[in-house]
């Protein structure tokens, strides 16, 4: 399976509406599950995304101003923790392009 990827312009607001689809053996929904997500930019700096559960199987991830994200290939994943057991999403590549007009 190919690694998912997309292009994103630095300085923009990062926002993702997500639907949880469990793998075999995973929790059936996100009720009581701890979720964390970060983007690691090409410098190796990690940017913690804000997680908001919108239903037992849907959520949003958000980062207000990505001006500090370094251009190049970044990596993004999600961590789900349920009853002390950790589950990881697939890693997504983000091609972060340099913006021309800074978002200060």
N, CA, C and O atoms as a GROMACS GRO file, in nm:
protein
  416
    1UNK      N    1   0.085  -0.117   0.000
    1UNK     CA    2   0.000   0.000   0.000
    1UNK      C    3   0.089   0.124   0.000
    1UNK      O    4   0.183   0.133   0.079
    2UNK      N    5   0.060   0.217  -0.087
    2UNK     CA    6   0.137   0.341  -0.096
    2UNK      C    7   0.110   0.430   0.026
    2UNK      O    8  -0.001   0.432   0.079
    3UNK      N    9   0.211   0.501   0.067
    3UNK     CA   10   0.196   0.595   0.178
    3UNK      C   11   0.113   0.714   0.131
    3UNK      O   12   0.147   0.775   0.030
    4UNK      N   13   0.005   0.747   0.203
    4UNK     CA   14  -0.074   0.864   0.164
    4UNK      C   15   0.010   0.991   0.175
    4UNK      O   16   0.094   1.002   0.263
    5UNK      N   17  -0.014   1.086   0.086
    5UNK     CA   18   0.057   1.212   0.091
    5UNK      C   19  -0.028   1.324   0.032
    5UNK      O   20  -0.120   1.299  -0.047
    6UNK      N   21   0.003   1.445   0.072
    6UNK     CA   22  -0.063   1.563   0.016
    6UNK      C   23   0.028   1.683   0.033
    6UNK      O   24   0.125   1.679   0.109
    7UNK      N   25  -0.003   1.791  -0.038
    7UNK     CA   26   0.074   1.914  -0.034
    7UNK      C   27   0.001   2.018   0.050
    7UNK      O   28  -0.121   2.028   0.045
    8UNK      N   29   0.078   2.094   0.127
    8UNK     CA   30   0.024   2.193   0.220
    8UNK      C   31   0.113   2.315   0.217
    8UNK      O   32   0.235   2.301   0.211
    9UNK      N   33   0.057   2.435   0.222
    9UNK     CA   34   0.136   2.558   0.221
    9UNK      C   35   0.157   2.608   0.363
    9UNK      O   36   0.061   2.632   0.437
   10UNK      N   37   0.284   2.623   0.400
   10UNK     CA   38   0.321   2.671   0.533
   10UNK      C   39   0.254   2.806   0.561
   10UNK      O   40   0.238   2.887   0.469
   11UNK      N   41   0.215   2.829   0.684
   11UNK     CA   42   0.150   2.953   0.724
   11UNK      C   43  -0.001   2.940   0.728
   11UNK      O   44  -0.069   3.020   0.792
   12UNK      N   45  -0.055   2.838   0.660
   12UNK     CA   46  -0.199   2.814   0.659
   12UNK      C   47  -0.242   2.751   0.791
   12UNK      O   48  -0.159   2.702   0.868
   13UNK      N   49  -0.372   2.753   0.815
   13UNK     CA   50  -0.428   2.679   0.928
   13UNK      C   51  -0.441   2.533   0.886
   13UNK      O   52  -0.494   2.503   0.779
   14UNK      N   53  -0.393   2.443   0.971
   14UNK     CA   54  -0.407   2.300   0.945
   14UNK      C   55  -0.534   2.253   1.014
   14UNK      O   56  -0.547   2.267   1.136
   15UNK      N   57  -0.626   2.197   0.938
   15UNK     CA   58  -0.750   2.147   0.994
   15UNK      C   59  -0.791   2.021   0.919
   15UNK      O   60  -0.793   2.019   0.796
   16UNK      N   61  -0.823   1.917   0.993
   16UNK     CA   62  -0.864   1.790   0.931
   16UNK      C   63  -0.988   1.738   1.001
   16UNK      O   64  -0.992   1.727   1.123
   17UNK      N   65  -1.090   1.705   0.922
   17UNK     CA   66  -1.208   1.636   0.972
   17UNK      C   67  -1.186   1.487   0.946
   17UNK      O   68  -1.166   1.446   0.831
   18UNK      N   69  -1.191   1.407   1.050
   18UNK     CA   70  -1.151   1.266   1.039
   18UNK      C   71  -1.263   1.173   1.084
   18UNK      O   72  -1.345   1.207   1.169
   19UNK      N   73  -1.264   1.055   1.024
   19UNK     CA   74  -1.355   0.948   1.064
   19UNK      C   75  -1.271   0.830   1.109
   19UNK      O   76  -1.183   0.784   1.036
   20UNK      N   77  -1.298   0.781   1.227
   20UNK     CA   78  -1.227   0.667   1.283
   20UNK      C   79  -1.284   0.539   1.224
   20UNK      O   80  -1.404   0.513   1.235
   21UNK      N   81  -1.198   0.460   1.162
   21UNK     CA   82  -1.235   0.329   1.108
   21UNK      C   83  -1.141   0.228   1.173
   21UNK      O   84  -1.023   0.222   1.139
   22UNK      N   85  -1.193   0.148   1.268
   22UNK     CA   86  -1.104   0.060   1.343
   22UNK      C   87  -1.048  -0.055   1.259
   22UNK      O   88  -1.114  -0.108   1.170
   23UNK      N   89  -0.925  -0.090   1.291
   23UNK     CA   90  -0.862  -0.210   1.236
   23UNK      C   91  -0.909  -0.328   1.321
   23UNK      O   92  -0.959  -0.307   1.432
   24UNK      N   93  -0.895  -0.451   1.272
   24UNK     CA   94  -0.933  -0.567   1.354
   24UNK      C   95  -0.860  -0.567   1.489
   24UNK      O   96  -0.738  -0.550   1.494
   25UNK      N   97  -0.936  -0.584   1.596
   25UNK     CA   98  -0.881  -0.586   1.731
   25UNK      C   99  -0.874  -0.450   1.798
   25UNK      O  100  -0.845  -0.442   1.918
   26UNK      N  101  -0.902  -0.343   1.724
   26UNK     CA  102  -0.901  -0.209   1.781
   26UNK      C  103  -1.036  -0.181   1.847
   26UNK      O  104  -1.132  -0.254   1.824
   27UNK      N  105  -1.043  -0.075   1.932
   27UNK     CA  106  -1.173  -0.036   1.990
   27UNK      C  107  -1.273  -0.004   1.879
   27UNK      O  108  -1.235   0.046   1.773
   28UNK      N  109  -1.401  -0.034   1.902
   28UNK     CA  110  -1.503  -0.011   1.800
   28UNK      C  111  -1.532   0.136   1.776
   28UNK      O  112  -1.572   0.174   1.666
   29UNK      N  113  -1.511   0.219   1.878
   29UNK     CA  114  -1.524   0.365   1.861
   29UNK      C  115  -1.427   0.433   1.958
   29UNK      O  116  -1.351   0.366   2.027
   30UNK      N  117  -1.429   0.565   1.962
   30UNK     CA  118  -1.331   0.640   2.041
   30UNK      C  119  -1.379   0.679   2.180
   30UNK      O  120  -1.313   0.758   2.247
   31UNK      N  121  -1.490   0.625   2.224
   31UNK     CA  122  -1.540   0.653   2.358
   31UNK      C  123  -1.438   0.604   2.460
   31UNK      O  124  -1.408   0.484   2.465
   32UNK      N  125  -1.383   0.694   2.540
   32UNK     CA  126  -1.286   0.661   2.642
   32UNK      C  127  -1.144   0.639   2.592
   32UNK      O  128  -1.056   0.603   2.669
   33UNK      N  129  -1.121   0.660   2.462
   33UNK     CA  130  -0.988   0.642   2.403
   33UNK      C  131  -0.913   0.775   2.406
   33UNK      O  132  -0.970   0.879   2.374
   34UNK      N  133  -0.786   0.773   2.445
   34UNK     CA  134  -0.702   0.892   2.439
   34UNK      C  135  -0.641   0.899   2.300
   34UNK      O  136  -0.587   0.801   2.250
   35UNK      N  137  -0.651   1.017   2.237
   35UNK     CA  138  -0.598   1.035   2.102
   35UNK      C  139  -0.498   1.149   2.102
   35UNK      O  140  -0.524   1.256   2.158
   36UNK      N  141  -0.384   1.127   2.039
   36UNK     CA  142  -0.282   1.231   2.024
   36UNK      C  143  -0.232   1.228   1.880
   36UNK      O  144  -0.229   1.123   1.816
   37UNK      N  145  -0.194   1.345   1.830
   37UNK     CA  146  -0.146   1.353   1.692
   37UNK      C  147  -0.044   1.465   1.680
   37UNK      O  148  -0.060   1.573   1.739
   38UNK      N  149   0.060   1.439   1.603
   38UNK     CA  150   0.165   1.538   1.580
   38UNK      C  151   0.210   1.534   1.435
   38UNK      O  152   0.200   1.431   1.367
   39UNK      N  153   0.260   1.647   1.391
   39UNK     CA  154   0.328   1.656   1.262
   39UNK      C  155   0.475   1.680   1.293
   39UNK      O  156   0.508   1.770   1.371
   40UNK      N  157   0.564   1.600   1.232
   40UNK     CA  158   0.709   1.621   1.247
   40UNK      C  159   0.760   1.680   1.116
   40UNK      O  160   0.758   1.614   1.013
   41UNK      N  161   0.807   1.805   1.122
   41UNK     CA  162   0.852   1.871   1.000
   41UNK      C  163   0.992   1.821   0.959
   41UNK      O  164   1.051   1.738   1.028
   42UNK      N  165   1.043   1.872   0.849
   42UNK     CA  166   1.169   1.822   0.794
   42UNK      C  167   1.291   1.856   0.880
   42UNK      O  168   1.399   1.801   0.857
   43UNK      N  169   1.278   1.945   0.979
   43UNK     CA  170   1.385   1.971   1.076
   43UNK      C  171   1.383   1.871   1.189
   43UNK      O  172   1.479   1.861   1.266
   44UNK      N  173   1.273   1.797   1.200
   44UNK     CA  174   1.255   1.705   1.313
   44UNK      C  175   1.176   1.766   1.426
   44UNK      O  176   1.158   1.702   1.530
   45UNK      N  177   1.127   1.890   1.409
   45UNK     CA  178   1.045   1.955   1.512
   45UNK      C  179   0.904   1.898   1.507
   45UNK      O  180   0.847   1.880   1.399
   46UNK      N  181   0.848   1.871   1.624
   46UNK     CA  182   0.714   1.816   1.632
   46UNK      C  183   0.614   1.924   1.671
   46UNK      O  184   0.641   2.008   1.757
   47UNK      N  185   0.498   1.920   1.606
   47UNK     CA  186   0.392   2.017   1.629
   47UNK      C  187   0.266   1.940   1.670
   47UNK      O  188   0.209   1.864   1.592
   48UNK      N  189   0.225   1.962   1.795
   48UNK     CA  190   0.111   1.891   1.852
   48UNK      C  191  -0.019   1.949   1.799
   48UNK      O  192  -0.042   2.070   1.806
   49UNK      N  193  -0.105   1.863   1.745
   49UNK     CA  194  -0.234   1.905   1.693
   49UNK      C  195  -0.339   1.901   1.803
   49UNK      O  196  -0.332   1.817   1.893
   50UNK      N  197  -0.436   1.991   1.796
   50UNK     CA  198  -0.547   1.994   1.892
   50UNK      C  199  -0.652   1.894   1.844
   50UNK      O  200  -0.699   1.901   1.730
   51UNK      N  201  -0.688   1.800   1.930
   51UNK     CA  202  -0.786   1.696   1.901
   51UNK      C  203  -0.918   1.732   1.964
   51UNK      O  204  -0.924   1.769   2.081
   52UNK      N  205  -1.028   1.721   1.885
   52UNK     CA  206  -1.163   1.742   1.937
   52UNK      C  207  -1.251   1.629   1.888
   52UNK      O  208  -1.269   1.610   1.768
   53UNK      N  209  -1.306   1.553   1.981
   53UNK     CA  210  -1.399   1.445   1.947
   53UNK      C  211  -1.535   1.506   1.914
   53UNK      O  212  -1.590   1.581   1.995
   54UNK      N  213  -1.590   1.475   1.796
   54UNK     CA  214  -1.719   1.532   1.756
   54UNK      C  215  -1.832   1.429   1.760
   54UNK      O  216  -1.949   1.467   1.760
   55UNK      N  217  -1.800   1.301   1.762
   55UNK     CA  218  -1.894   1.191   1.782
   55UNK      C  219  -1.809   1.070   1.820
   55UNK      O  220  -1.687   1.080   1.817
   56UNK      N  221  -1.869   0.956   1.855
   56UNK     CA  222  -1.787   0.840   1.890
   56UNK      C  223  -1.692   0.793   1.779
   56UNK      O  224  -1.595   0.722   1.806
   57UNK      N  225  -1.719   0.832   1.653
   57UNK     CA  226  -1.634   0.786   1.543
   57UNK      C  227  -1.581   0.900   1.454
   57UNK      O  228  -1.521   0.874   1.350
   58UNK      N  229  -1.603   1.026   1.494
   58UNK     CA  230  -1.551   1.138   1.415
   58UNK      C  231  -1.480   1.238   1.507
   58UNK      O  232  -1.514   1.251   1.625
   59UNK      N  233  -1.381   1.307   1.449
   59UNK     CA  234  -1.305   1.404   1.528
   59UNK      C  235  -1.238   1.504   1.433
   59UNK      O  236  -1.231   1.482   1.312
   60UNK      N  237  -1.190   1.613   1.492
   60UNK     CA  238  -1.113   1.710   1.416
   60UNK      C  239  -0.974   1.721   1.476
   60UNK      O  240  -0.953   1.696   1.594
   61UNK      N  241  -0.879   1.759   1.390
   61UNK     CA  242  -0.742   1.791   1.432
   61UNK      C  243  -0.712   1.929   1.379
   61UNK      O  244  -0.750   1.963   1.267
   62UNK      N  245  -0.641   2.011   1.460
   62UNK     CA  246  -0.629   2.153   1.427
   62UNK      C  247  -0.494   2.208   1.473
   62UNK      O  248  -0.444   2.169   1.579
   63UNK      N  249  -0.436   2.297   1.394
   63UNK     CA  250  -0.318   2.375   1.432
   63UNK      C  251  -0.336   2.511   1.369
   63UNK      O  252  -0.346   2.522   1.247
   64UNK      N  253  -0.341   2.616   1.450
   64UNK     CA  254  -0.382   2.749   1.405
   64UNK      C  255  -0.291   2.810   1.298
   64UNK      O  256  -0.339   2.842   1.189
   65UNK      N  257  -0.163   2.826   1.326
   65UNK     CA  258  -0.075   2.898   1.236
   65UNK      C  259   0.051   2.814   1.214
   65UNK      O  260   0.132   2.798   1.306
   66UNK      N  261   0.068   2.762   1.094
   66UNK     CA  262   0.179   2.672   1.064
   66UNK      C  263   0.303   2.746   1.012
   66UNK      O  264   0.389   2.683   0.949
   67UNK      N  265   0.314   2.875   1.036
   67UNK     CA  266   0.428   2.952   0.987
   67UNK      C  267   0.560   2.895   1.038
   67UNK      O  268   0.662   2.907   0.970
   68UNK      N  269   0.560   2.835   1.156
   68UNK     CA  270   0.684   2.781   1.213
   68UNK      C  271   0.719   2.642   1.157
   68UNK      O  272   0.828   2.591   1.183
   69UNK      N  273   0.630   2.582   1.081
   69UNK     CA  274   0.659   2.452   1.023
   69UNK      C  275   0.761   2.469   0.911
   69UNK      O  276   0.748   2.560   0.829
   70UNK      N  277   0.862   2.385   0.907
   70UNK     CA  278   0.968   2.396   0.810
   70UNK      C  279   0.927   2.330   0.679
   70UNK      O  280   0.866   2.224   0.679
   71UNK      N  281   0.959   2.394   0.568
   71UNK     CA  282   0.924   2.341   0.436
   71UNK      C  283   0.998   2.210   0.410
   71UNK      O  284   1.108   2.188   0.460
   72UNK      N  285   0.936   2.124   0.332
   72UNK     CA  286   0.993   1.994   0.297
   72UNK      C  287   0.894   1.884   0.333
   72UNK      O  288   0.777   1.912   0.359
   73UNK      N  289   0.941   1.761   0.336
   73UNK     CA  290   0.853   1.648   0.366
   73UNK      C  291   0.838   1.635   0.518
   73UNK      O  292   0.937   1.624   0.591
   74UNK      N  293   0.714   1.637   0.562
   74UNK     CA  294   0.680   1.618   0.704
   74UNK      C  295   0.606   1.485   0.718
   74UNK      O  296   0.559   1.428   0.621
   75UNK      N  297   0.598   1.438   0.841
   75UNK     CA  298   0.530   1.312   0.869
   75UNK      C  299   0.422   1.336   0.974
   75UNK      O  300   0.442   1.413   1.068
   76UNK      N  301   0.307   1.269   0.956
   76UNK     CA  302   0.193   1.289   1.045
   76UNK      C  303   0.133   1.154   1.079
   76UNK      O  304   0.114   1.070   0.991
   77UNK      N  305   0.103   1.132   1.206
   77UNK     CA  306   0.031   1.012   1.246
   77UNK      C  307  -0.057   1.041   1.366
   77UNK      O  308  -0.057   1.151   1.420
   78UNK      N  309  -0.132   0.940   1.406
   78UNK     CA  310  -0.219   0.949   1.522
   78UNK      C  311  -0.189   0.832   1.615
   78UNK      O  312  -0.158   0.721   1.570
   79UNK      N  313  -0.198   0.857   1.743
   79UNK     CA  314  -0.181   0.756   1.846
   79UNK      C  315  -0.312   0.742   1.921
   79UNK      O  316  -0.367   0.841   1.969
   80UNK      N  317  -0.362   0.620   1.932
   80UNK     CA  318  -0.484   0.589   2.006
   80UNK      C  319  -0.443   0.500   2.123
   80UNK      O  320  -0.377   0.399   2.103
   81UNK      N  321  -0.484   0.538   2.246
   81UNK     CA  322  -0.452   0.457   2.363
   81UNK      C  323  -0.583   0.418   2.430
   81UNK      O  324  -0.664   0.503   2.468
   82UNK      N  325  -0.602   0.287   2.443
   82UNK     CA  326  -0.723   0.233   2.504
   82UNK      C  327  -0.684   0.126   2.605
   82UNK      O  328  -0.622   0.026   2.569
   83UNK      N  329  -0.720   0.148   2.732
   83UNK     CA  330  -0.687   0.053   2.838
   83UNK      C  331  -0.538   0.019   2.841
   83UNK      O  332  -0.501  -0.097   2.860
   84UNK      N  333  -0.454   0.120   2.821
   84UNK     CA  334  -0.310   0.101   2.828
   84UNK      C  335  -0.247   0.040   2.704
   84UNK      O  336  -0.126   0.018   2.701
   85UNK      N  337  -0.326   0.013   2.601
   85UNK     CA  338  -0.274  -0.045   2.476
   85UNK      C  339  -0.269   0.064   2.370
   85UNK      O  340  -0.367   0.136   2.350
   86UNK      N  341  -0.155   0.076   2.302
   86UNK     CA  342  -0.135   0.180   2.201
   86UNK      C  343  -0.158   0.124   2.061
   86UNK      O  344  -0.116   0.013   2.029
   87UNK      N  345  -0.227   0.204   1.979
   87UNK     CA  346  -0.252   0.172   1.839
   87UNK      C  347  -0.210   0.294   1.757
   87UNK      O  348  -0.242   0.407   1.794
   88UNK      N  349  -0.140   0.273   1.647
   88UNK     CA  350  -0.097   0.384   1.561
   88UNK      C  351  -0.168   0.379   1.427
   88UNK      O  352  -0.194   0.272   1.372
   89UNK      N  353  -0.200   0.498   1.376
   89UNK     CA  354  -0.252   0.510   1.240
   89UNK      C  355  -0.138   0.489   1.141
   89UNK      O  356  -0.021   0.476   1.179
   90UNK      N  357  -0.173   0.486   1.015
   90UNK     CA  358  -0.072   0.488   0.911
   90UNK      C  359  -0.005   0.625   0.911
   90UNK      O  360  -0.069   0.725   0.945
   91UNK      N  361   0.121   0.632   0.875
   91UNK     CA  362   0.192   0.759   0.866
   91UNK      C  363   0.158   0.824   0.731
   91UNK      O  364   0.156   0.758   0.627
   92UNK      N  365   0.130   0.954   0.736
   92UNK     CA  366   0.099   1.032   0.615
   92UNK      C  367   0.214   1.128   0.590
   92UNK      O  368   0.264   1.192   0.682
   93UNK      N  369   0.258   1.138   0.464
   93UNK     CA  370   0.360   1.236   0.427
   93UNK      C  371   0.292   1.365   0.386
   93UNK      O  372   0.194   1.364   0.313
   94UNK      N  373   0.345   1.477   0.436
   94UNK     CA  374   0.294   1.608   0.398
   94UNK      C  375   0.408   1.684   0.330
   94UNK      O  376   0.514   1.706   0.390
   95UNK      N  377   0.387   1.724   0.207
   95UNK     CA  378   0.485   1.807   0.137
   95UNK      C  379   0.452   1.952   0.170
   95UNK      O  380   0.360   2.010   0.114
   96UNK      N  381   0.529   2.011   0.262
   96UNK     CA  382   0.504   2.149   0.305
   96UNK      C  383   0.580   2.243   0.213
   96UNK      O  384   0.703   2.238   0.206
   97UNK      N  385   0.507   2.328   0.144
   97UNK     CA  386   0.566   2.425   0.054
   97UNK      C  387   0.590   2.556   0.127
   97UNK      O  388   0.512   2.593   0.216
   98UNK      N  389   0.696   2.627   0.091
   98UNK     CA  390   0.721   2.759   0.149
   98UNK      C  391   0.616   2.858   0.100
   98UNK      O  392   0.585   2.862  -0.019
   99UNK      N  393   0.563   2.937   0.191
   99UNK     CA  394   0.473   3.045   0.152
   99UNK      C  395   0.555   3.167   0.111
   99UNK      O  396   0.671   3.180   0.151
  100UNK      N  397   0.496   3.255   0.034
  100UNK     CA  398   0.564   3.378  -0.009
  100UNK      C  399   0.533   3.489   0.090
  100UNK      O  400   0.624   3.561   0.132
  101UNK      N  401   0.409   3.504   0.127
  101UNK     CA  402   0.366   3.608   0.221
  101UNK      C  403   0.356   3.544   0.359
  101UNK      O  404   0.272   3.457   0.378
  102UNK      N  405   0.438   3.586   0.455
  102UNK     CA  406   0.435   3.523   0.587
  102UNK      C  407   0.305   3.553   0.662
  102UNK      O  408   0.245   3.659   0.646
  103UNK      N  409   0.265   3.458   0.742
  103UNK     CA  410   0.149   3.472   0.830
  103UNK      C  411   0.203   3.500   0.969
  103UNK      O  412   0.230   3.407   1.046
  104UNK      N  413   0.218   3.627   1.001
  104UNK     CA  414   0.273   3.662   1.133
  104UNK      C  415   0.160   3.702   1.222
  104UNK      O  416   0.182   3.737   1.338
   0.00000   0.00000   0.00000
